[in-house]
Amino acid sequence: MKIALVHDYLVQYGGAERVLECFSEIFPHAHIYTIVHDRKLMHGAFDDRKIHTSFLQKFPLTKKRHRIFPLFMPIAVEQFDFSKYDIVLSDSSSYAKGIVTGPETLHICYMHTPMRYAWDDCQKYTRDFSFPGVVKKLVPFFVNYLRIWDRVSVDRVDKIIANSNFVARRIQKYYRRDSIVINPPVEIDRFYVENRKPQMKDYFLMVGRLIAYKRNDIAIEAFNEMGIPLKIIGRGPEMNRLKKMANSNIEFLGRVEDKELTKYYAECKAFVFPQEEDFGIVAIEAMASGRPLIAFRGGDIVEHMEEGKTGEFFSEQTKEGIMRTVRGFDAGKYDSNYIREKALKFDRNIFKKKIKEYVEAELKKHKSLQSR
């Protein structure tokens, strides 16, 4: 089986890149195709893999500001030649699914989300990622082109895997395509339950990139008013603005080493999750640490959290919604081992097994159809 892997761009290490890492482990000889690759920003990930990039790799600014080149991305991803492969497995939230393959090549797409700035609020997207003024003015003119390209490009995909039921519903709405659901991998074994009561601390915790849609701002406003300790792990374009908002009870820890991260998870009072996500890996990491969630009732987390047993929801995505839930929160009523047990199904080895079995089964069906 000759297989290629395709990824949107390798310029940060997050949930999508963890999925690609698993794909690379399942298929260790597969080459990776991506629009842009910045080795320095990948912290050693994929250093031992053969990576093919598009012509945009040579453009100035694309590694640091790839989001300002949306009109070139479709051209870039369509340039790759997959004629020598039996199967292509793309890992996409935007452009990678738009590759062109021949009828003899099976294309399976693992879809994290339909392209958000084509189908959701594109003006909000430009604000969230701090685009230059000239780009913001051009958005209304090119977004329709991107929406048309995106809708056409998904028809090139033979099979779609959605990363959650929440995303599967969006795929059906925007693309009118069916998909199967395989949740992303979480390194469950990295995390542990801290059952020694004296070790439990009085702080709440948030983890993730500091970008606008994650709504760190409303959590900071809520904890400012309550005066309760909140620790925030992560970096991003919103960091300076959020630091200026925060009172002394809120601590920004930036990027921390893995060992420190697991300790912060295990010892926090609860994990705060104020955003709507397609799949919230950090929330599952907190559950793997036995910690209850205080989460916004939206996105995929509704599928995985049991209210009163693994955490509490707030329905209004506001500081008031968070404050009401935190003030009524009783950490003592939660069973940490039960919470961790609910996270075990997301283990990366389970993910790899499901992906391998699905890919092999679909390729077998594809070859059978080709031989008729």
Buried (B, 14 or more C-beta within 10 A) or exposed (E): EBBBBBBBBBBBBEBBBBBBBBBBEBBEEBBBBBBBBBEEEBEEBBEEBEBBBBEBBEBEEBBEBBBBBBEBBBBBBBBBEBEEBBBBBBBBBBBBBBBBBEEEBBBBBBBBBBBBBBBBEBEEBBEBBBBEEEBBEBBEEEBEEBBEBBBEBBEBBBBBBBBBBBBBEBBBEBBEBEBEBBBBBBBBEBBBBBEEEEEBBEBBBBBBBBBBBBBBBBBBBBBBEBEBBBBBBBBBEBBEBBEEEBEEBBEBBEEBEEEEBBBBBBBBBBBBBBBBBBBBBBBBBBBBBBBBBBBBBBBBBBEBBEEEBBBBBBEEBBBEBBBBBBEEBEBEEBEBEEBBBBBEEBBBEBBBEBBBEBBEEBBEEBBEEEEE
